[in-house]
Amino acid sequence: MAVELKAGRRTVEISRPDKQLIPPAVTKADLAGYYAEIAGVMLPHVENRPLNYERYPDGIEGNRIFQQHAGSHFPGWIKTAELPKKGGTVKHVLASEPATLVYLANQACITFHSWLSRADRPTRPDKMVFDLDPSIERPDEMRHAARLIADQLTELGLKPWAMTSGSRGYHIVVSLQRRAEYDAVRTFSRDFATLAASRDPELFTIEQRKAKREDKILIDYMRNGYGHTSVTPYSVRARPHAPVAAPLHLEELSDDATVPQRWTTSNVLERVERDGDPWRDFARGGQTLTQARKQLDRALAEL
């Protein structure tokens, strides 16, 4: 039997609310309820960003549907943006209110991925992402790696922000002013990753092919391109116990208790209620890459 869930100024019907989506005990109603409660801190990070999303109609042990386009059956109040892609266009969902997140949760959407730019200026990203992906999960090594990347960005005069991926690693992110096009941001991220991997070749790699990474941590800069996405802050991941991509204070990377799946739907709401959002000032901290580019070029020349 369906139930109704209040989400902001709307009420959304949740069908099959007791259906388990994430073991051991997260149901569709639980997932929708989480997104209704977290929306206040999550929406500023995703508002007006084109979304892609992972749907699991039969739970995470079933097939995954990775969806870019807004469904033709979606209600008219869900905002969308039709954006160019190779060979045509895609009509993406824009999450502008809590009910959008809840409605998509009712479609068995577990994980949200968003563009690094907003729909009004889609070719100009307002963040740059480095996704640290380990070949072998070693928590202490991953925290050390994340701190190194953050420190090297700081050396270039950039302010880094850290987030657990909710999966295997961490994201280190820079908030940008919307001045540079994607090509410039991606080139910068590639060159920075090259520098970091050259400084610590036993720890890092930029090799995209898993078979050639050995046991190293991939500095994945490839997300910094037009139409590419990264997991959204506070999004649930399709893994047991429903871990969440959780923004961190940088100093938490020195805490032994910090691991990529530490925060889940069962504890992150309490954290936010108690301490607020560590990224509350992210959008106000936009920087340019002009001076950092000069510093980076000097560092590359010294290799």
Salt bridges, closest charged atoms under 4 A:
GLU54 OE1 - ARG64 NH1 3.66
GLU54 OE2 - HIS113 NE2 2.63
GLU97 OE2 - ARG9 NH2 4.00
GLU97 OE1 - ARG10 NE 2.93
ASP120 OD1 - ARG178 NH1 2.86
ASP126 OD1 - ARG49 NH2 2.85
ASP126 OD2 - ARG118 NE 2.97
ASP131 OD1 - HIS171 NE2 3.37
ASP131 OD2 - ARG223 NH2 2.93
ASP133 OD1 - ARG168 NE 3.27
ASP133 OD2 - ARG213 NH1 3.65
GLU137 OE2 - ARG168 NH1 3.46
ASP140 OD1 - ARG143 NH2 2.22
GLU141 OE1 - ARG138 NH1 3.28
GLU155 OE1 - ARG199 NH1 3.26
GLU181 OE2 - ARG124 NH2 3.27
ASP191 OD1 - ARG190 NH2 3.07
ASP191 OD2 - ARG293 NH2 2.87
GLU207 OE2 - ARG209 NE 2.95
GLU214 OE1 - LYS216 NZ 3.43
GLU252 OE1 - ARG271 NH2 2.93
ASP255 OD2 - ARG262 NH1 3.84
ASP256 OD1 - ARG143 NH2 3.53
ASP275 OD2 - ARG274 NH2 3.05
ASP277 OD2 - HIS45 NE2 2.79
ASP281 OD1 - ARG284 NH2 2.17
ASP297 OD1 - ARG293 NH2 2.67
